[in-house]
Amino acid sequence: MKKIIISGGGTGGHVFPAIAIANALRAKMEDLEILFIGAKGRMEMEKVPAAGYHIEGLTVSGFQRRWTLKNLTFPFKLMASMLKARSLIGHFKPDAVVGVGGYASGPTLRIATDKGIPTLIQEQNSFPGMTNRLLSKKVQKICVAYSGMEKYFPKNKIILTGNPIRQDLIHLQGMEREARKHFGLQEDVPVVLVMGGSGGAGTINQAMLELVKELEKPNDRSPIQILWQTGKYYYKSIQVQLKDTKKGILVAVPFIDRMDLAYAAASLIVSRAGAIAISELCVVAKPCILIPSPNVAEDHQMKNARSLVDQQAALLVRDQEAIEKLSSVIFQVMGNQELQQSLAGHIKPLGIVNAADKIADEIITLIKLSNPSS
């Protein structure tokens, strides 16, 4: 029996690719045991068991770049996490260890590399964090989602695989009518899909309230409608502000469970620029406006967005300008068929649909190379 540890998490951008990789490995290897190692109190401790896998938690947390009292406990939590990771690896005896980013990934990969266990990193972003940059010197392979990563990682270790995405996003053609009916949207009116992440985004929500005001004014523009994921935290207050809105302009929901239908319904997508969101948008291949979150480490989302904007595959609106400018950019795109076709045409070649399979194949190859007799 082969054994593999997958470590990392903290956000959906780390957790869901990790689960996708595990599923791909399980489909390719009959005699396999997978152990997840995450960070206590983070979302992986709930999502991984729900997907059918066992997970162990480390006490590790992030180091704050600004001074806080939490930083006083960081060295102790890190040491405790290193000791637990060493114990888990020693008892489990993995044939390979995979890091997907997040707090737990660092201690686990560090112990694995020190023990000479075959290791692989899956880097979702176009600009890697400090932990993965340091680990890259010791791991055997680095699976990336963007070209040009030799600026940060040893070139001979890089494999361009893309980011794992939900498989139900691959075949959306012909689903537009069903999708609009599912959300209670008009079938013959173009749809702007707006997403600020599962928790919502205050700036984007304020910008959308401004857009609704503009849509309610008399105008000679072609009609549009909005499918708006507000985020659970903001939903009730936004509902109050929308109570007098004309029917047929929008459908606002706290959270969208059927993202395949949401993407299928959309004519234009307004989104944050997390790594997995970007990978999904490339596969969906529809015009999009990106509003990078300013509240992420090392400005990852702006760098992710730039990777598309520089290839004329998306438009960019800065978070601090969104309330003032987003409405006009949406109207600009919705009123210009040529621009819509250009954006869709440039983003489509960037989509990678089989990333999880590619990464699983690299892990299997890594195990075989380290143990040719297996």
PyMOL commands that set and color helices and strands:
alter all, ss='L'
color gray80, all
select helices_A, chain A and resi 12-28+44-50+70-92+105-114+130-135+149-151+155-157+167-169+176-183+202-216+235-241+259-265+275-284+297-309+319-334+337-350+355-370
alter helices_A, ss='H'
color red, helices_A
select strands_A, chain A and resi 2-7+32-39+54-58+96-99+119-123+141-144+158-160+191-195+225-229+250-253+268-271+288-290+315-316
alter strands_A, ss='S'
color yellow, strands_A
deselect
rebuild
show_as cartoon
